[in-house]
Structures are given as C-alpha cells and as structure tokens.
Amino acid sequence: MSRHLTHRFWICLFVGWGGAAMTLISRSVEPLALTSPFLAALALSLVDGWWPEVTIDRPTVSSPRVVEGDDLQFTLDVSSDRPTWTEVEIQLPASLLALGPLRFVSMAGRRRTLTVDLRAIRWGATGPEWAVITTRDRLGVSERVTRIPLELPVRVHPPSERLKSLIPLYRERPVTGEHRARAKGPGSELAEVRPYRFGDPVRMIHPRLTARRGTPMVVERHPDRSSDVVLLVDSAQDLGINLDTTLRWTVTAAMALGERHLRAQDRVGLIDLGHGVRWLPARLGRRHLHTVVDTLLATEVIARRMGATVRVPPSGLPASATIVAISPLLSETILSALVDLRSRHHEILVIKPSLPEPEGEIGLLARRVFRVGNELNERWLRDRGVVVIPWSTGDPLEHVMRRVVGNLGRQRQTAS
C-alpha cells in the first residue's frame, strides 16, 4: 500500500499559502479571501477523511481448468465503507488475454460486481495476479494505492489427444490391467486352442469346440496385467517460439501418456529434470492423475548454475518400471541422467520432439553442425541400449506410439 498527494493538493496548498503571504505583505484581506476556497478544500479533505476503506470480496473465475484458446470470465465484488471514487485495475500474466477493459473507474459505495472476459492463450499454471485499487477523497487532493494479490489458480491445458496404444509391458505386476502378459492364465486375450491334457482344470474345456470336434478342447488365454511407467520430462531448456516449442510438446505428450496409463490401471510416476529434480512416486488413481497434470502444467525452464550436476535419486524408482523420457536431447544433464538410469538396468524409451531450425543470420555450416550434433546424441544413446523414437510434432502422437510398440518389441526379441 502506498499513499500519494495528487497535483490538486499541491495547487491548493501553493495558492492558499500564496494568498496568506500576499495578505501579510499587502496588509489587505482581499488576497486571502480570493484563495480561501483552496484552503477550504484542504480542510474539507481532512474532515472527510483522506483514504476511505475499499475492499474486494469473492474473486472468482468461471472455470479453474481450461484448454488453450478457451474463454473464461473473472468476477470480483468491490465495496466501500462510504461513497468514493474508486479506480480498480486488474493485472494479468502473459498467458491470459483480456477481451475487455481491465481498468474500471466508478463511485464505490454499496457492493458492485466487476466482470472481465479473458482468453487463455498459453498453457501453464496461471491466473489473475493483482488488483490495484486507487481511492481518492471527494475533492481528489489525495489518493491511496493498494495492491491486493488474487489467489485464483487457473490451469491452462495444451490441446491433447486421447491415446489408444500403451507402452508395452516390461515386467508385469500381479494386478489386473490392460496389458497382455506373456504367461498364460485367466484373461481375455486368446493365446491358443489345443486338445485337453491330463491335469488341465475341467473349467478350461470349451463346450462348443468340444461338441464341434468330438474331443475335449481347451482354450488358453493371456492374463491382463498392469505395469509401472515413469515419465521423465526435460525442462532444462525450451526451443521455439510462440506455441511451437519443445517444452510445450513435451508436456503435451507426458499428459497424454500419463492419462492413458492411469486409465489402464498402471502406476505412473513423474520426474521433472531441469534446474533440479522433481519426483512424484508411481501411484494409481484419478487423484494422482490430477497431481501429475498440475505438476506438468507448472513446469518451466529455470537457469542452472554452471558446473551444477543433477542426479536422479535411485530411491523410489520401481525396478520393473519402463522410463519414458520426452526430450529434444540437447542438454548434457538429460543425456547423463538417461545413461545413469540405463546403468541401473531400467528400460529407457525416449520420444524426441522435432527441433525447430535455427533462425536468423546463421550459415549453412552452422545448421549442419547443429543437426549432426543432435544425431550424434541419438546414436550415443542407442549404442547404450536406449530406444529413441523421433516425433515430428505435426504427426499425431498415436502414430508415434505404434512405432514405439514395434521398436520395443524388436529390441526385446534381440535381447532375449
């Protein structure tokens, strides 16, 4: 809160004291009579009270969760202990665009509701930040400026698609899910049809096949199991402009993968690797999905000190987890962390969003060096058993998931 005297105060004070000085010098009351209204204005402002109390009640938004491009409405109530001219200005972050005026000037007395139409233009954890209230006395000779924080979190989601494919099962958990296990047992996925053998449970005999072939037939199935998936998000740097940035595509893919695997009864964890390490242990449930999404929306790039090393903590990482990293593979921090996790015998999969071409006055040789350096990072990881799947961000993520399934299947067959 800050208090100010307006230009009217100084004009009244200067004219009033000037009239008093002229009265003393000329020994005449005419100058004082002419300037007495200015002195009366100062006295009335003191009697009336310089800074009436103005309060803000019930700030709300129409929806706490929106998608990029959606519109929402912000409202708040302004009230005062007595009628006074009040100026209210709403301050917004860059991720929210005002569709109407943000500055209101009115006579506040009884409760008045102010409404601002907004549009979410960029993903992230955001919301209206401050309400700046400027109040003046009735004659406008003084004012008080108060900044009130508006704690209204709004989660802006990037547009995402609903996936059908899953990361293939690495090591199963004894919990029912949507993955087809390699072993045979009770389940919904057909494994094989064979003649009945001594020792098979009688309930495995299929009545219709037995009647058709005239001999007892058994249908075997693959049980449905769940798995552990840990998402590794690269927030070490962000390349691109506007909405076409590597961090935005990284968060978009991580949100889609987390939602799909939690729907399949998989345990999902999250590692945000950038300035430091943010780690969410692998859990189940809709509440955990909201936690993962809110953590991803709060992801941002923070400058790291030179020479600082970041190591993913080994505690809490399930040994059977498949680690899915979404990264452009440009940071030494990410590369070293992936190799470190691979050395702990984790299965590592990297989805690599396409990189924007260097812009500006940059030569052809510099572009080739940029491209070759990125390809060398990919080859370095592949030589250490890390699966790297390129993702052109113009393609649907579902197409990338199908390539993931094929590449992981071939790698596991080669390893076995």
C-alpha angles and dihedrals in degrees: 000000000000132000125215139182112223127224089261090064093054093045092051092045094047095046093043096050090042091056091048091050092049090050091054093047098044095034088226129120095214096090091049091048091052094050097038093097089062092052089045089054090056092048093048092050089054093048093045092050123255102235119029116199116258121184135191119219135186104002106190141168124215093235129013092202124047139155125243109282095025122127125230137177128235120200135177136171121234121197136168136198089238137005111288138150108261132186117202121188123184117212117208134190121244092259092067124065121203115228092191141023119312096195123073126185117188145132106274118204114117121030114297126186119221121198130196124186113218137186124208107228102168134036122247144077105307143135141158106311112196142005111211111203121193117188127184135187120252094270095042097235095128138024141189124213118204126182113205119189115232108214098197111136114204119186112210111197123204113235108272136180129233109247126216100185125078133207102262118259113270103176117357129229121218090248126103114255141136100280120104110235121220092230124076125246143104110342147106102261114091114237106172146322117232141156119278115270129199110272097029115130112257091231089067091067111108109222099206096046090046091052092046097049098033094232131081110275127193127208115207123197140190115247119238111243139174132230144198120259125183117194116211114200121198109219095156092107142353124219126191138044136270109346097337098085133131093238092054092052090045093055092043093054093044092052093050093048093046093050093047096049094044087053088054091055092253121144109244127199131181134217117188106195118189128090088002138340124285110189129190112186118234111269142152135240144060093279090058089050090058090048092052093047094048090049091050093048090053091054114123139158114261123186112251126215115253112260095017114136126209122205126185108236112243094213115095097018108123111236090222095051125121108221112216112194122192107198142132086228097233102119122084088214092062094043094051092045092053092050090047091052091047090053087058088061096253119148107245126200122180123199105197116201115215115264124233114245115255110266135207129041098338124142129240091250092056090052091052092049090051092050096044093048090054092049090051090055090053093049091047090056095044090053087059095052099265116140111225119193116187116222122201100207091221090066123081114261089234090069090053091051091055090054088048091056092050096046095047091048092053092046093051092048090051092048092049 
